[in-house]
């Protein structure tokens, strides 16, 4: 509005709106969940800083013409860490360094020798040593953070009554490299009142704990699943003017729960599940970016229903999804054919699939 305007007047106006109940409060989890959220965010920060140190170690090796990234998929694997430690201890012979090759490594001994033939310069070795020490320090901090998370999660679980149903068998046994090492599912199963988010494909125990730490366990904070997906900024933001849809792009957001769901959606592309079939169908039609957002919204709806106690997730499979989608498309074709005065005929059986309009 035009006229004299200042921060003081804005504060007074906001106070006036709040006093009459015209301002909605921002979401904040329950007081018991907030410490868990802080610890999980701190751990994520430490993992990102450790990843930065790995990149700087890789840069120092590349500056010395040591092309380890061409023969090793992970510098911090068993083979990579042994080679880096030997280099920092003074070993320079490529043949001796290649003896640290693990038997699971796909690259041969000769390929590793060729990748380790370089020029060892003092300034780059100094950078490698400092970044390696910082990486090990971050690993120590991550371990300390894991211990604090384990204690807090067990304490929160003890405050809840035991769930009525037993804990289901884990969907997969192997977790990601930087996932929490302790048993998450037992404590999280009791904390959520018997809900098991890890049964949803692409959501493992670690991702389930991250989601619960961000949104809590009380889904009554959102009246419906549509309110929940809108808060996550995963729902279409329809802008209509004069009865005409101008745009439906989802607005940009830094919602951490939405970032987790998008990351989970990205891993569904190669799975033979209903969610994976949905992602592939949309990716072929509208592109991967929109498919990730749409799949993340589906995951958000499943998370809302599971935590609300309205759903026990059971994947129907990709074949069932394709059959359902085929029936939906066939129904649409019947409707269009009827409106245009035509009929659909099954060539294999000769069955008339629609009735012509009189």
N, C-alpha and C positions, 0 to 999 in steps of 0.2 A: 504494500500500500504506500501511496505517496505521503510525504510529510516527514516530520522529524522522526528519525529512527535511530536507536542505539541498542547496545547489548543490554543495558539496564531495562529499557522498555520491553525488549524481547523476553527477558526473564520474568518481568511482571505479567506479561501476557500469558506465558506458559504457566505461571502460578495460578492465574485466573482460570485457565482451561482445566488444569488439574484439580482445582478446588471444586469444580462442578462435574467432574467425572467424564470429561471429553477427551482425555488422553489415555491410550492403552499402554500398559506397562510392557517393557521389553521382557523377552523370555529369559528366565534364569532357572536352572535346575534346583531341586530341593537342596537344603543346606547340607544334607548328608552326602550328596553326590558331588558338590562343588570341590571338595579336596581331591576326589578321584579325578575329576576333570583337570584340575591343575597339574596333578602328577602325570597324567597321560600326555598333556600338552608339553610339559617339560621333557618327557622322554622323547617325544617326536622332535623337539628342537635339538636334543642331543644326537639323535640319529641323523638328522640333516647336517649337523656340524661334522659328524664323523664322515659322512659322504663327501663333504667338501674337502676334508683332509685326504681322502682316497684320491680325489681328482687331482689334488696338488702333488701327491706322490707320483701319480701317473704322468703329470707334466714334467716333473724332475727327471723321471726315467726317459721320457721322450727327448728331452733336451740333451741327454747323453747318448741318444740314438739306440736306446734299449727298447725294442719294440715288443715288450711283453704283452701288450694288449692284442697283438695279432695271433698269439698262441694260447693265451689264457683268457677265459671269459670273465674271470673274477680275480682281481689282483689280491684280494684279501682271503682267497681260498688257501688250502693247505700248501699247494705248490708255490703260489705267489708269495705268501708270508715267509716261507723258508728261504726263498731266493732273496727277498729283500733283507732279511736278517743276515744272511751270509754276505751280501754286498756291504752292509753297514759294519760287519765285523772284519772287513778287509779282503774278502775273497773277490778276485777279478777274473779268474780263469772260467771261460764259458763252459768248458767240459765239466769242471767241478760243480759249477752252479746248476747245470742241467741234471746232475744226479739227484737233485731234490724233487724231480718229477714224480708226481703221484701216479699210481697205476690206473686211476680213473681218468687221467688227463687224455684228451683226444689227440693233442699234438705229440709228435714223435720226439725222440731225444735229439735228432739232428735239427729239427725245426726250432727247438728251444735254444740249442747252441747258436744257431744263426741269429735268433732274436736277441741274444745276450751279447753279441759282438758289437761293442760300441766304444765310446770315448768317455772315460770316467773323469769328470772334472770336479775340482774341489768345491766350487760354489754350488753346483747342483747336488753333490753328495751332502753338503751341509743342509740344503733345503729338504732333501729326502729324509735325513735324520730327524730334523725338527718336526716335520709333518707326520712321520711314523710315530714319534713319541707322543704327539698330540692325539693321534688316532688311538693309541693304546690308552691314553688318559680318558678319552671319551668313552671307550669301551668299559673302563672301570666305573665311570659315572653312570653309564647305562645300567650296569649290574647293580649299583647301589639304588638306583631309581626303581629297578625291578623288585628289589627286596621291599622297598617302601610300599609299592603298589600291591604286592602280595599280602602284606600285613593289613593294609587298609581294606582291601577287598574281602579278606577273611573276616575282619571285624564287622563290615557292613552286612555280610551274609549271615553272621550270627544273630544280628538284630531282627532278621526276618524269620517267620515260621517255616518249618520244612515244607517243601512242595508236596502236593498230593500224589503226583505221578513220578515215576522213576526217570532218571536221566537217560536219554536215548544214546545209542552207540554213535561214536564220532563218524562224521561223514568222510573224513580223511585223517590220516595219522601224521603226515608230514606237514610242518608249518613253514612259513617263510624264514629267511635267514635272520632278520632282525625282529622276529616276533618274540613275545614273552615266553620264557622257558618253563615257567611253572604251570600247574594245572589251573586253567582259567574256567573251564566249563562247569565244574562242580560248584564253585562259589557263585559264578554268574547265574547258574540255574536256580539257585536258592534266592539270590538277590532279586531276580525278575519274577519270582513267584511261580516258577515252573516253565517259563517260556525259554525256548532254545533258538536263538537267532542263527546259530552256527549251522542249522539244518538247511537254511536257505543257501542255495548255490552261489558261490563267489564270496560269501560272507563267512570267514573263518572265525575261530574264537577270539583272535586278537582284534579283528575288525569289529566283531560284536561288542567287545569291551569298549572300544573307542566310541562306537555309536551310543552305547548306554551312558558312557561318561559325558557325552555331549548333550543328550536329550533327556536323560533320566529314565525312570521306569513308569512314571505316571502319564499315560496317554490322555487323561482327561483334561490336560492343559490345552488340548486342541479339540474342538467339538467334533470334527469329522476328519477323515483322512484327507479330504480336499484342503482343509485348513492347514494340515500338517505339511502337505506337499507345497502349498503356497508359501508357508514360512521357510521352507527349505529352498525356495526360488527354483523349484523344479517343475512347477506347473506353468502352462502357457500364460503369458501376460497379454491378454487380448485387449487391444485398444480399438474401440469402435467409435466412429463419427458418422452421424447421419444414417445409422443402420448398416454401415459398411465397415468391414474388418480391415483396419489399416496394417496392423502387425500383431503377431502373437509370439514374438521372441521372448525368451526367458530373460529377466533382467540380470545384470552382473551382480555377484554376491561373493562375500568371503565366508559364507557359512561353512564351518568345518565339517559338520555332519554331511552336508551335500557333497563336499570334496571326497569324503570317505566313500559315499555311495557311488559317485562317479568312478572312482578308482576300482571299486568292486565291479561295476558294470563293464569296464574295459576288459576284464578278464573272462567275460562270458562268451566271447566271440567264437572260441574253439570248443565249447562244451556241447555235448549232445543232450541238452536240456530244453525245456519249454522257453525259459528265459533266453537261452542262447539262440534258439530259432527265431524268437521275436527280435533280438538284436540284429541278427543277420538279415532278416527281411527288411527291416527299416534302413540298415546301412546300405543295402543295395538300391533302395528307392530314394532316400533322402540324404545319404552321406553319413559318415561315422560320427561326426560331431552331434548331430541331432539324434542319432540312434543312441548315443551314450546318455544324453539327457533324458530321453524317453525311457530307456531301460532303468536308469537311476530312479526315475519317478515310480516305476513298477516296484523296484526294490523298496522304496520308501513306503509304498502302500502295504507291502507284505510285512515290513517291520512294524508298522502301526497296528496291523491286525494281529500279529503274533504277540506283541507286548500288551495289547488290549485283552488278550485271551480269547479272541474270536476265531483264531485259526491255528491249526497245527499243520505246518507246511509239509506237503508231500509233492514232489515234482512229478507231473504227469508224463514228462518226456517230450522229446522233439516231435516224434511221430504223432502223438495226440494233439500237439499244438498245430501241426500242419493240417491234420484232419479237421480240427475246429475252424481254422482259417479258411479251408476249402469250403466248408459248409456255409460260412459267413459270406464268402464271395459268390457262391452259388445262389444263395438267397437274394443277394443284391442283383444278380443277373436275372433272376426270375421276375423280380419287381420291375426292372427296366424293360424287360421283354413284354411284360403285361401292359405297361404304360404305352408302349409303341405298337401294340397290336400283333405281337409275334409270339411264338412258342418255342421252347427249348426241347430238343429231342436228344436222348442218349443214343449215340451211334452203336454202342456195343449191345444194348438190350432193346433198342427201339422204343423205350418208355418216353412218354410225353412228360416233360418236367414242369410245364406251365400251361395254364389255360388261356387261350387267346381272348382278348377283350372283344365283347360283342359290339 
